[in-house]
Amino acid sequence: MNTMMAKAREFLKSEDGPTTVEYAVMLALIVAVAIGTIALLGPKVKSAFESVETQMP
């Protein structure tokens, strides 16, 4: 049990822990923006493709 607590303290003191959390937060924001953009532009892109499809012989 003491070794686990010591490892947890060492992890919190090191720079790797906060850096990993920062990267995780940035990744989550990037994914959220990507999903939002796809959700907003999806219908417009679909209608553009459908318009081109109807004009093709």
C-alpha distance matrix in Angstrom:
0.0 3.8 5.5 5.2 6.4 8.7 10.0 10.7 12.6 14.3 15.4 16.8 18.6 20.2 23.4 22.5 20.7 23.7 26.1 24.7 24.9 28.4 29.5 28.2 30.2 33.2 33.1 32.9 35.9 37.9 37.4 38.5 41.6 42.4 42.3 44.3 46.9 47.2 47.7 50.3 52.2 52.0 55.0 57.1 56.4 57.1 60.4 61.3 60.8 62.8 65.6 65.8 65.7 68.6 70.7 70.3 73.1
3.8 0.0 3.8 5.4 5.1 6.1 8.6 9.8 10.5 12.2 14.1 15.4 16.5 18.3 21.8 21.4 19.9 22.8 25.3 24.4 24.7 28.0 29.3 28.5 30.4 33.3 33.5 33.6 36.4 38.3 38.2 39.3 42.2 43.2 43.4 45.3 47.7 48.3 48.9 51.4 53.2 53.2 56.4 58.3 57.6 58.5 61.8 62.5 62.1 64.2 66.9 67.1 67.2 70.1 72.1 71.7 74.6
5.5 3.8 0.0 3.8 5.4 5.0 6.1 8.5 9.8 10.4 12.1 14.2 15.2 16.3 19.8 19.0 18.0 21.3 23.3 22.2 23.2 26.4 27.3 26.7 28.9 31.6 31.6 32.1 34.9 36.6 36.5 37.9 40.7 41.5 41.8 43.9 46.2 46.7 47.5 50.0 51.6 51.6 54.9 56.7 55.7 56.8 60.1 60.7 60.2 62.4 65.1 65.0 65.1 68.2 70.0 69.5 72.4
5.2 5.4 3.8 0.0 3.8 5.4 5.1 6.2 8.7 9.8 10.5 12.4 14.3 15.4 18.5 17.4 15.8 19.0 21.2 19.8 20.3 23.8 24.7 23.7 25.9 28.7 28.6 28.8 31.8 33.5 33.3 34.6 37.5 38.3 38.4 40.5 42.9 43.4 44.0 46.6 48.3 48.2 51.4 53.3 52.5 53.4 56.8 57.4 56.9 59.1 61.8 61.9 61.9 65.0 66.8 66.5 69.3
6.4 5.1 5.4 3.8 0.0 3.8 5.4 5.0 6.2 8.6 9.8 10.6 12.3 14.3 17.5 17.1 15.2 17.9 20.6 19.7 19.8 23.1 24.6 23.7 25.4 28.4 28.8 28.8 31.5 33.5 33.6 34.6 37.4 38.6 38.8 40.6 43.0 43.8 44.3 46.7 48.6 48.7 51.9 53.7 53.0 54.2 57.3 58.0 57.8 59.9 62.5 62.7 63.0 65.9 67.8 67.6 70.5
8.7 6.1 5.0 5.4 3.8 0.0 3.8 5.4 5.1 6.1 8.6 9.9 10.6 12.3 15.9 15.8 14.6 17.5 19.9 19.4 20.1 23.1 24.5 24.2 26.1 28.7 29.2 29.8 32.3 34.1 34.4 35.7 38.2 39.4 39.9 41.8 43.9 44.8 45.7 47.9 49.6 49.9 53.2 54.8 54.0 55.3 58.5 59.0 58.7 61.1 63.5 63.6 63.9 67.0 68.6 68.4 71.3
10.0 8.6 6.1 5.1 5.4 3.8 0.0 3.8 5.5 5.0 6.1 8.6 9.9 10.5 13.8 13.0 12.0 15.3 17.2 16.4 17.5 20.5 21.5 21.3 23.5 25.9 26.2 26.9 29.6 31.1 31.4 32.9 35.4 36.3 36.9 39.0 41.0 41.8 42.8 45.1 46.6 46.8 50.2 51.7 50.8 52.1 55.4 55.8 55.4 57.8 60.3 60.2 60.5 63.6 65.3 64.9 67.9
10.7 9.8 8.5 6.2 5.0 5.4 3.8 0.0 3.8 5.4 5.1 6.2 8.7 10.0 12.9 12.2 10.2 13.1 15.6 14.7 15.1 18.3 19.7 19.1 20.9 23.6 24.1 24.4 27.0 28.9 29.2 30.3 32.9 34.1 34.6 36.4 38.6 39.5 40.3 42.5 44.3 44.6 47.8 49.4 48.7 50.0 53.2 53.7 53.5 55.8 58.3 58.4 58.8 61.8 63.5 63.3 66.4
12.6 10.5 9.8 8.7 6.2 5.1 5.5 3.8 0.0 3.8 5.4 5.1 6.2 8.6 11.9 12.4 10.7 13.0 15.8 15.8 16.1 18.8 20.7 20.6 22.0 24.6 25.6 26.1 28.2 30.2 30.9 31.9 34.3 35.7 36.5 38.0 40.2 41.3 42.2 44.1 45.9 46.5 49.8 51.2 50.6 52.1 55.2 55.6 55.6 58.0 60.3 60.4 61.0 64.0 65.5 65.5 68.6
14.3 12.2 10.4 9.8 8.6 6.1 5.0 5.4 3.8 0.0 3.8 5.5 5.1 6.1 9.8 10.2 9.6 12.4 14.4 14.7 15.8 18.2 19.7 20.1 21.9 24.1 25.0 26.0 28.1 29.8 30.6 32.0 34.2 35.4 36.4 38.1 40.0 41.1 42.3 44.2 45.7 46.4 49.7 51.0 50.2 51.8 54.9 55.1 55.0 57.6 59.8 59.7 60.4 63.4 64.9 64.6 67.7
15.4 14.1 12.1 10.5 9.8 8.6 6.1 5.1 5.4 3.8 0.0 3.8 5.5 5.3 8.0 7.4 6.2 9.4 11.3 11.1 12.2 14.9 16.2 16.4 18.3 20.5 21.3 22.3 24.5 26.1 26.9 28.3 30.5 31.7 32.6 34.4 36.3 37.4 38.5 40.5 42.0 42.6 46.0 47.2 46.4 48.0 51.1 51.3 51.2 53.8 56.0 56.0 56.6 59.7 61.1 60.9 64.0
16.8 15.4 14.2 12.4 10.6 9.9 8.6 6.2 5.1 5.5 3.8 0.0 3.8 5.6 7.7 8.3 6.1 7.9 10.9 11.3 11.3 13.8 15.9 16.1 17.3 19.7 21.0 21.6 23.5 25.5 26.5 27.5 29.7 31.2 32.2 33.6 35.6 37.0 37.9 39.7 41.4 42.2 45.5 46.7 46.2 47.8 50.8 51.1 51.3 53.7 55.9 56.0 56.8 59.7 61.2 61.2 64.4
18.6 16.5 15.2 14.3 12.3 10.6 9.9 8.7 6.2 5.1 5.5 3.8 0.0 3.8 6.7 8.6 8.0 9.2 11.7 13.1 13.6 15.3 17.5 18.4 19.5 21.5 23.1 24.1 25.7 27.5 28.9 30.0 31.8 33.4 34.7 36.0 37.7 39.3 40.4 42.0 43.6 44.6 47.9 48.9 48.3 50.2 53.2 53.2 53.5 56.1 58.1 58.1 59.0 62.0 63.3 63.3 66.6
20.2 18.3 16.3 15.4 14.3 12.3 10.5 10.0 8.6 6.1 5.3 5.6 3.8 0.0 3.8 5.5 6.4 8.1 9.4 10.9 12.4 13.9 15.4 16.8 18.4 19.8 21.2 22.8 24.4 25.7 27.2 28.7 30.3 31.6 33.2 34.7 36.2 37.6 39.1 40.7 42.0 43.0 46.4 47.3 46.4 48.4 51.4 51.3 51.4 54.1 56.1 55.9 56.9 60.0 61.1 61.0 64.2
23.4 21.8 19.8 18.5 17.5 15.9 13.8 12.9 11.9 9.8 8.0 7.7 6.7 3.8 0.0 3.8 5.6 6.0 6.3 8.7 10.4 11.0 12.5 14.5 15.9 16.8 18.5 20.3 21.6 22.8 24.6 26.2 27.4 28.8 30.6 32.0 33.2 34.9 36.5 37.9 39.1 40.2 43.7 44.3 43.5 45.6 48.6 48.3 48.5 51.3 53.2 52.9 54.0 57.1 58.1 58.1 61.4
22.5 21.4 19.0 17.4 17.1 15.8 13.0 12.2 12.4 10.2 7.4 8.3 8.6 5.5 3.8 0.0 3.8 5.8 5.2 6.0 8.6 9.9 10.5 12.2 14.3 15.3 16.3 18.3 20.0 20.9 22.3 24.2 25.8 26.7 28.4 30.2 31.4 32.7 34.4 36.1 37.2 38.0 41.6 42.4 41.4 43.3 46.4 46.2 46.1 48.9 50.9 50.6 51.5 54.7 55.8 55.6 58.8
20.7 19.9 18.0 15.8 15.2 14.6 12.0 10.2 10.7 9.6 6.2 6.1 8.0 6.4 5.6 3.8 0.0 3.8 5.4 5.2 6.4 8.7 10.1 10.7 12.5 14.4 15.5 16.7 18.7 20.1 21.2 22.7 24.6 25.9 27.1 28.8 30.4 31.7 33.0 34.8 36.2 37.0 40.4 41.5 40.7 42.5 45.6 45.6 45.7 48.3 50.4 50.4 51.2 54.2 55.6 55.5 58.7
23.7 22.8 21.3 19.0 17.9 17.5 15.3 13.1 13.0 12.4 9.4 7.9 9.2 8.1 6.0 5.8 3.8 0.0 3.8 5.4 5.0 6.1 8.6 9.7 10.5 12.3 14.1 15.2 16.5 18.3 19.9 21.0 22.6 24.3 25.7 26.9 28.5 30.2 31.5 32.9 34.4 35.6 38.9 39.7 39.2 41.2 44.0 44.1 44.4 47.1 49.0 49.1 50.1 53.0 54.3 54.4 57.7
26.1 25.3 23.3 21.2 20.6 19.9 17.2 15.6 15.8 14.4 11.3 10.9 11.7 9.4 6.3 5.2 5.4 3.8 0.0 3.8 5.4 5.0 6.2 8.6 9.9 10.6 12.3 14.2 15.4 16.5 18.3 19.9 21.2 22.5 24.3 25.7 26.9 28.5 30.2 31.6 32.8 33.9 37.4 38.0 37.2 39.3 42.2 42.0 42.3 45.1 46.9 46.7 47.9 50.9 52.0 52.0 55.3
24.7 24.4 22.2 19.8 19.7 19.4 16.4 14.7 15.8 14.7 11.1 11.3 13.1 10.9 8.7 6.0 5.2 5.4 3.8 0.0 3.8 5.4 5.2 6.2 8.7 9.9 10.5 12.3 14.3 15.3 16.4 18.3 20.1 21.0 22.5 24.3 25.7 26.9 28.5 30.3 31.4 32.2 35.7 36.6 35.7 37.5 40.6 40.6 40.6 43.3 45.4 45.2 46.1 49.1 50.4 50.3 53.5
24.9 24.7 23.2 20.3 19.8 20.1 17.5 15.1 16.1 15.8 12.2 11.3 13.6 12.4 10.4 8.6 6.4 5.0 5.4 3.8 0.0 3.8 5.4 5.0 6.2 8.6 9.8 10.5 12.4 14.2 15.3 16.4 18.4 19.9 21.0 22.5 24.3 25.7 26.8 28.6 30.1 31.0 34.3 35.4 34.9 36.6 39.6 39.8 40.0 42.6 44.6 44.8 45.7 48.6 50.0 50.1 53.4
28.4 28.0 26.4 23.8 23.1 23.1 20.5 18.3 18.8 18.2 14.9 13.8 15.3 13.9 11.0 9.9 8.7 6.1 5.0 5.4 3.8 0.0 3.8 5.4 5.1 6.2 8.6 9.9 10.7 12.3 14.3 15.3 16.6 18.3 20.0 21.1 22.5 24.4 25.7 27.0 28.4 29.7 33.0 33.8 33.3 35.4 38.1 38.1 38.6 41.3 43.0 43.2 44.3 47.2 48.4 48.6 52.0
29.5 29.3 27.3 24.7 24.6 24.5 21.5 19.7 20.7 19.7 16.2 15.9 17.5 15.4 12.5 10.5 10.1 8.6 6.2 5.2 5.4 3.8 0.0 3.8 5.4 5.0 6.0 8.5 9.8 10.4 12.2 14.1 15.3 16.3 18.2 19.8 20.9 22.4 24.1 25.6 26.7 27.7 31.2 31.9 31.0 33.1 36.0 35.9 36.1 38.9 40.7 40.6 41.7 44.7 45.8 45.9 49.2
28.2 28.5 26.7 23.7 23.7 24.2 21.3 19.1 20.6 20.1 16.4 16.1 18.4 16.8 14.5 12.2 10.7 9.7 8.6 6.2 5.0 5.4 3.8 0.0 3.8 5.5 5.1 6.1 8.7 9.9 10.5 12.2 14.3 15.3 16.4 18.3 19.9 21.0 22.4 24.3 25.6 26.3 29.7 30.9 30.1 31.8 34.9 35.1 35.2 37.7 39.8 39.9 40.7 43.7 45.1 45.2 48.4
30.2 30.4 28.9 25.9 25.4 26.1 23.5 20.9 22.0 21.9 18.3 17.3 19.5 18.4 15.9 14.3 12.5 10.5 9.9 8.7 6.2 5.1 5.4 3.8 0.0 3.8 5.4 5.1 6.2 8.6 9.9 10.5 12.4 14.2 15.4 16.4 18.3 20.0 21.0 22.5 24.2 25.3 28.5 29.5 29.2 31.1 33.8 34.1 34.6 37.1 39.0 39.4 40.4 43.1 44.5 44.9 48.3
33.2 33.3 31.6 28.7 28.4 28.7 25.9 23.6 24.6 24.1 20.5 19.7 21.5 19.8 16.8 15.3 14.4 12.3 10.6 9.9 8.6 6.2 5.0 5.5 3.8 0.0 3.8 5.4 5.1 6.2 8.6 9.8 10.6 12.2 14.3 15.3 16.4 18.3 19.9 21.1 22.3 23.7 27.0 27.6 27.1 29.3 32.0 31.9 32.5 35.2 36.9 37.1 38.3 41.1 42.2 42.6 46.1
33.1 33.5 31.6 28.6 28.8 29.2 26.2 24.1 25.6 25.0 21.3 21.0 23.1 21.2 18.5 16.3 15.5 14.1 12.3 10.5 9.8 8.6 6.0 5.1 5.4 3.8 0.0 3.8 5.4 5.1 6.1 8.5 9.9 10.5 12.2 14.1 15.3 16.4 18.2 19.9 20.9 21.7 25.3 26.1 25.3 27.2 30.2 30.2 30.4 33.0 35.0 35.0 36.0 38.9 40.2 40.4 43.7
32.9 33.6 32.1 28.8 28.8 29.8 26.9 24.4 26.1 26.0 22.3 21.6 24.1 22.8 20.3 18.3 16.7 15.2 14.2 12.3 10.5 9.9 8.5 6.1 5.1 5.4 3.8 0.0 3.8 5.5 5.2 6.1 8.7 9.9 10.6 12.2 14.2 15.4 16.4 18.3 19.9 20.6 23.9 25.1 24.7 26.3 29.2 29.7 30.0 32.3 34.4 34.9 35.7 38.4 40.0 40.4 43.7
35.9 36.4 34.9 31.8 31.5 32.3 29.6 27.0 28.2 28.1 24.5 23.5 25.7 24.4 21.6 20.0 18.7 16.5 15.4 14.3 12.4 10.7 9.8 8.7 6.2 5.1 5.4 3.8 0.0 3.8 5.4 5.0 6.2 8.5 9.9 10.5 12.2 14.2 15.2 16.4 18.1 19.4 22.6 23.4 23.3 25.3 27.9 28.2 29.0 31.4 33.1 33.6 34.8 37.4 38.8 39.4 42.9
37.9 38.3 36.6 33.5 33.5 34.1 31.1 28.9 30.2 29.8 26.1 25.5 27.5 25.7 22.8 20.9 20.1 18.3 16.5 15.3 14.2 12.3 10.4 9.9 8.6 6.2 5.1 5.5 3.8 0.0 3.8 5.4 5.2 6.1 8.6 9.9 10.5 12.2 14.1 15.4 16.3 17.6 21.0 21.6 20.9 23.2 25.9 25.8 26.4 29.0 30.7 31.0 32.2 35.0 36.1 36.6 40.0
37.4 38.2 36.5 33.3 33.6 34.4 31.4 29.2 30.9 30.6 26.9 26.5 28.9 27.2 24.6 22.3 21.2 19.9 18.3 16.4 15.3 14.3 12.2 10.5 9.9 8.6 6.1 5.2 5.4 3.8 0.0 3.8 5.5 5.0 6.1 8.5 9.8 10.5 12.1 14.2 15.3 15.8 19.2 20.4 19.7 21.4 24.3 24.7 24.9 27.3 29.4 29.8 30.6 33.4 34.9 35.2 38.5
38.5 39.3 37.9 34.6 34.6 35.7 32.9 30.3 31.9 32.0 28.3 27.5 30.0 28.7 26.2 24.2 22.7 21.0 19.9 18.3 16.4 15.3 14.1 12.2 10.5 9.8 8.5 6.1 5.0 5.4 3.8 0.0 3.8 5.5 5.2 6.1 8.6 10.0 10.5 12.2 14.2 15.0 18.1 19.4 19.4 21.0 23.6 24.3 25.0 27.1 29.1 29.9 30.8 33.3 34.9 35.6 39.0
41.6 42.2 40.7 37.5 37.4 38.2 35.4 32.9 34.3 34.2 30.5 29.7 31.8 30.3 27.4 25.8 24.6 22.6 21.2 20.1 18.4 16.6 15.3 14.3 12.4 10.6 9.9 8.7 6.2 5.2 5.5 3.8 0.0 3.8 5.5 5.0 6.0 8.5 9.8 10.5 12.0 13.6 16.7 17.3 17.3 19.5 21.9 22.2 23.2 25.6 27.1 27.8 29.2 31.6 32.9 33.8 37.3
42.4 43.2 41.5 38.3 38.6 39.4 36.3 34.1 35.7 35.4 31.7 31.2 33.4 31.6 28.8 26.7 25.9 24.3 22.5 21.0 19.9 18.3 16.3 15.3 14.2 12.2 10.5 9.9 8.5 6.1 5.0 5.5 3.8 0.0 3.8 5.4 5.1 6.1 8.5 9.9 10.5 11.5 15.0 15.7 15.0 17.1 19.8 19.9 20.5 23.0 24.8 25.2 26.3 29.0 30.3 30.9 34.4
42.3 43.4 41.8 38.4 38.8 39.9 36.9 34.6 36.5 36.4 32.6 32.2 34.7 33.2 30.6 28.4 27.1 25.7 24.3 22.5 21.0 20.0 18.2 16.4 15.4 14.3 12.2 10.6 9.9 8.6 6.1 5.2 5.5 3.8 0.0 3.8 5.5 5.1 6.1 8.6 10.0 10.1 13.3 14.9 14.6 15.9 18.8 19.6 20.0 22.0 24.2 25.0 25.8 28.2 30.0 30.6 34.0
44.3 45.3 43.9 40.5 40.6 41.8 39.0 36.4 38.0 38.1 34.4 33.6 36.0 34.7 32.0 30.2 28.8 26.9 25.7 24.3 22.5 21.1 19.8 18.3 16.4 15.3 14.1 12.2 10.5 9.9 8.5 6.1 5.0 5.4 3.8 0.0 3.8 5.5 5.1 6.2 8.5 9.8 12.4 13.6 14.2 15.9 18.1 19.0 20.2 22.0 23.7 24.9 26.0 28.1 29.8 30.9 34.4
46.9 47.7 46.2 42.9 43.0 43.9 41.0 38.6 40.2 40.0 36.3 35.6 37.7 36.2 33.2 31.4 30.4 28.5 26.9 25.7 24.3 22.5 20.9 19.9 18.3 16.4 15.3 14.2 12.2 10.5 9.8 8.6 6.0 5.1 5.5 3.8 0.0 3.8 5.4 5.2 5.9 8.0 11.0 11.3 11.5 13.8 15.9 16.3 17.5 19.8 21.2 22.1 23.6 25.8 27.1 28.2 31.8
47.2 48.3 46.7 43.4 43.8 44.8 41.8 39.5 41.3 41.1 37.4 37.0 39.3 37.6 34.9 32.7 31.7 30.2 28.5 26.9 25.7 24.4 22.4 21.0 20.0 18.3 16.4 15.4 14.2 12.2 10.5 10.0 8.5 6.1 5.1 5.5 3.8 0.0 3.8 5.5 5.2 5.4 8.9 10.0 9.5 11.2 13.9 14.5 15.1 17.2 19.1 20.0 21.0 23.3 25.0 25.8 29.2
47.7 48.9 47.5 44.0 44.3 45.7 42.8 40.3 42.2 42.3 38.5 37.9 40.4 39.1 36.5 34.4 33.0 31.5 30.2 28.5 26.8 25.7 24.1 22.4 21.0 19.9 18.2 16.4 15.2 14.1 12.1 10.5 9.8 8.5 6.1 5.1 5.4 3.8 0.0 3.8 5.7 5.4 7.7 9.8 10.5 11.4 13.6 15.2 16.1 17.4 19.5 20.9 21.7 23.6 25.6 26.8 30.1
50.3 51.4 50.0 46.6 46.7 47.9 45.1 42.5 44.1 44.2 40.5 39.7 42.0 40.7 37.9 36.1 34.8 32.9 31.6 30.3 28.6 27.0 25.6 24.3 22.5 21.1 19.9 18.3 16.4 15.4 14.2 12.2 10.5 9.9 8.6 6.2 5.2 5.5 3.8 0.0 3.8 5.7 7.1 7.9 9.6 11.2 12.6 13.9 15.6 17.0 18.3 20.1 21.4 23.0 24.7 26.2 29.7
52.2 53.2 51.6 48.3 48.6 49.6 46.6 44.3 45.9 45.7 42.0 41.4 43.6 42.0 39.1 37.2 36.2 34.4 32.8 31.4 30.1 28.4 26.7 25.6 24.2 22.3 20.9 19.9 18.1 16.3 15.3 14.2 12.0 10.5 10.0 8.5 5.9 5.2 5.7 3.8 0.0 3.8 5.7 5.3 6.1 8.6 10.1 10.6 12.4 14.3 15.4 16.7 18.3 20.2 21.5 23.0 26.6
52.0 53.2 51.6 48.2 48.7 49.9 46.8 44.6 46.5 46.4 42.6 42.2 44.6 43.0 40.2 38.0 37.0 35.6 33.9 32.2 31.0 29.7 27.7 26.3 25.3 23.7 21.7 20.6 19.4 17.6 15.8 15.0 13.6 11.5 10.1 9.8 8.0 5.4 5.4 5.7 3.8 0.0 3.8 5.5 5.3 6.1 8.7 10.0 10.7 12.2 14.2 15.6 16.4 18.4 20.3 21.4 24.8
55.0 56.4 54.9 51.4 51.9 53.2 50.2 47.8 49.8 49.7 46.0 45.5 47.9 46.4 43.7 41.6 40.4 38.9 37.4 35.7 34.3 33.0 31.2 29.7 28.5 27.0 25.3 23.9 22.6 21.0 19.2 18.1 16.7 15.0 13.3 12.4 11.0 8.9 7.7 7.1 5.7 3.8 0.0 3.8 5.5 5.0 6.2 8.6 9.9 10.4 12.2 14.3 15.1 16.4 18.5 20.2 23.4
57.1 58.3 56.7 53.3 53.7 54.8 51.7 49.4 51.2 51.0 47.2 46.7 48.9 47.3 44.3 42.4 41.5 39.7 38.0 36.6 35.4 33.8 31.9 30.9 29.5 27.6 26.1 25.1 23.4 21.6 20.4 19.4 17.3 15.7 14.9 13.6 11.3 10.0 9.8 7.9 5.3 5.5 3.8 0.0 3.8 5.4 5.2 6.2 8.7 9.9 10.5 12.5 14.2 15.5 16.9 18.8 22.3
56.4 57.6 55.7 52.5 53.0 54.0 50.8 48.7 50.6 50.2 46.4 46.2 48.3 46.4 43.5 41.4 40.7 39.2 37.2 35.7 34.9 33.3 31.0 30.1 29.2 27.1 25.3 24.7 23.3 20.9 19.7 19.4 17.3 15.0 14.6 14.2 11.5 9.5 10.5 9.6 6.1 5.3 5.5 3.8 0.0 3.8 5.5 5.0 6.3 8.6 9.8 10.7 12.2 14.4 15.6 16.9 20.4
57.1 58.5 56.8 53.4 54.2 55.3 52.1 50.0 52.1 51.8 48.0 47.8 50.2 48.4 45.6 43.3 42.5 41.2 39.3 37.5 36.6 35.4 33.1 31.8 31.1 29.3 27.2 26.3 25.3 23.2 21.4 21.0 19.5 17.1 15.9 15.9 13.8 11.2 11.4 11.2 8.6 6.1 5.0 5.4 3.8 0.0 3.8 5.4 5.2 6.1 8.6 10.0 10.4 12.3 14.4 15.6 18.8
60.4 61.8 60.1 56.8 57.3 58.5 55.4 53.2 55.2 54.9 51.1 50.8 53.2 51.4 48.6 46.4 45.6 44.0 42.2 40.6 39.6 38.1 36.0 34.9 33.8 32.0 30.2 29.2 27.9 25.9 24.3 23.6 21.9 19.8 18.8 18.1 15.9 13.9 13.6 12.6 10.1 8.7 6.2 5.2 5.5 3.8 0.0 3.8 5.4 5.0 6.0 8.6 9.6 10.5 12.4 14.4 17.7
61.3 62.5 60.7 57.4 58.0 59.0 55.8 53.7 55.6 55.1 51.3 51.1 53.2 51.3 48.3 46.2 45.6 44.1 42.0 40.6 39.8 38.1 35.9 35.1 34.1 31.9 30.2 29.7 28.2 25.8 24.7 24.3 22.2 19.9 19.6 19.0 16.3 14.5 15.2 13.9 10.6 10.0 8.6 6.2 5.0 5.4 3.8 0.0 3.8 5.4 5.1 6.3 8.6 10.1 10.9 12.7 16.4
60.8 62.1 60.2 56.9 57.8 58.7 55.4 53.5 55.6 55.0 51.2 51.3 53.5 51.4 48.5 46.1 45.7 44.4 42.3 40.6 40.0 38.6 36.1 35.2 34.6 32.5 30.4 30.0 29.0 26.4 24.9 25.0 23.2 20.5 20.0 20.2 17.5 15.1 16.1 15.6 12.4 10.7 9.9 8.7 6.3 5.2 5.4 3.8 0.0 3.8 5.4 5.1 6.1 8.7 10.0 10.8 14.3
62.8 64.2 62.4 59.1 59.9 61.1 57.8 55.8 58.0 57.6 53.8 53.7 56.1 54.1 51.3 48.9 48.3 47.1 45.1 43.3 42.6 41.3 38.9 37.7 37.1 35.2 33.0 32.3 31.4 29.0 27.3 27.1 25.6 23.0 22.0 22.0 19.8 17.2 17.4 17.0 14.3 12.2 10.4 9.9 8.6 6.1 5.0 5.4 3.8 0.0 3.8 5.4 4.9 6.2 8.7 10.0 13.1
65.6 66.9 65.1 61.8 62.5 63.5 60.3 58.3 60.3 59.8 56.0 55.9 58.1 56.1 53.2 50.9 50.4 49.0 46.9 45.4 44.6 43.0 40.7 39.8 39.0 36.9 35.0 34.4 33.1 30.7 29.4 29.1 27.1 24.8 24.2 23.7 21.2 19.1 19.5 18.3 15.4 14.2 12.2 10.5 9.8 8.6 6.0 5.1 5.4 3.8 0.0 3.8 5.4 5.3 6.5 9.0 12.3
65.8 67.1 65.0 61.9 62.7 63.6 60.2 58.4 60.4 59.7 56.0 56.0 58.1 55.9 52.9 50.6 50.4 49.1 46.7 45.2 44.8 43.2 40.6 39.9 39.4 37.1 35.0 34.9 33.6 31.0 29.8 29.9 27.8 25.2 25.0 24.9 22.1 20.0 20.9 20.1 16.7 15.6 14.3 12.5 10.7 10.0 8.6 6.3 5.1 5.4 3.8 0.0 3.8 5.5 5.2 6.4 10.2
65.7 67.2 65.1 61.9 63.0 63.9 60.5 58.8 61.0 60.4 56.6 56.8 59.0 56.9 54.0 51.5 51.2 50.1 47.9 46.1 45.7 44.3 41.7 40.7 40.4 38.3 36.0 35.7 34.8 32.2 30.6 30.8 29.2 26.3 25.8 26.0 23.6 21.0 21.7 21.4 18.3 16.4 15.1 14.2 12.2 10.4 9.6 8.6 6.1 4.9 5.4 3.8 0.0 3.8 5.5 5.4 8.4
68.6 70.1 68.2 65.0 65.9 67.0 63.6 61.8 64.0 63.4 59.7 59.7 62.0 60.0 57.1 54.7 54.2 53.0 50.9 49.1 48.6 47.2 44.7 43.7 43.1 41.1 38.9 38.4 37.4 35.0 33.4 33.3 31.6 29.0 28.2 28.1 25.8 23.3 23.6 23.0 20.2 18.4 16.4 15.5 14.4 12.3 10.5 10.1 8.7 6.2 5.3 5.5 3.8 0.0 3.8 5.5 7.8
70.7 72.1 70.0 66.8 67.8 68.6 65.3 63.5 65.5 64.9 61.1 61.2 63.3 61.1 58.1 55.8 55.6 54.3 52.0 50.4 50.0 48.4 45.8 45.1 44.5 42.2 40.2 40.0 38.8 36.1 34.9 34.9 32.9 30.3 30.0 29.8 27.1 25.0 25.6 24.7 21.5 20.3 18.5 16.9 15.6 14.4 12.4 10.9 10.0 8.7 6.5 5.2 5.5 3.8 0.0 3.8 6.5
70.3 71.7 69.5 66.5 67.6 68.4 64.9 63.3 65.5 64.6 60.9 61.2 63.3 61.0 58.1 55.6 55.5 54.4 52.0 50.3 50.1 48.6 45.9 45.2 44.9 42.6 40.4 40.4 39.4 36.6 35.2 35.6 33.8 30.9 30.6 30.9 28.2 25.8 26.8 26.2 23.0 21.4 20.2 18.8 16.9 15.6 14.4 12.7 10.8 10.0 9.0 6.4 5.4 5.5 3.8 0.0 3.8
73.1 74.6 72.4 69.3 70.5 71.3 67.9 66.4 68.6 67.7 64.0 64.4 66.6 64.2 61.4 58.8 58.7 57.7 55.3 53.5 53.4 52.0 49.2 48.4 48.3 46.1 43.7 43.7 42.9 40.0 38.5 39.0 37.3 34.4 34.0 34.4 31.8 29.2 30.1 29.7 26.6 24.8 23.4 22.3 20.4 18.8 17.7 16.4 14.3 13.1 12.3 10.2 8.4 7.8 6.5 3.8 0.0
